[in-house]
């Protein structure tokens, strides 16, 4: 006979912990816990934030009040960059191919040079 109590009545921390341990074990992964707002506990987040900060420094204005206008471009730059841990870019790992970007199809050499010198794409 199956256990009849609704899950929300038995979802104690001990029960929840055992459920997560079972899920993690079944998936063959590792469950790493970190504290909220303490990014140094997660090296991957820290490396990502460092890349985004470094990228934005090169494109924002001196008053640094337009950084949010470049976040989408910084995200593209991050996702197109080859990551040593997986040997490919995250976007290639996700899609299975490297998508074309605007500067890949730009034919005007002057415009192509302009985007490359400013590291826009």
Secondary structure, DSSP 8 states (H G I E B T S, - for coil): ----S-HHHH--HHHHHHHHHHHHHHHT-------TT-GGG-HHHHHHHHHHHHHHHHHS-TT---GGGGHHHHHHHHHHSEETTTTEEHHHHHHSS----HHHH---HHHHHHHHHTT--
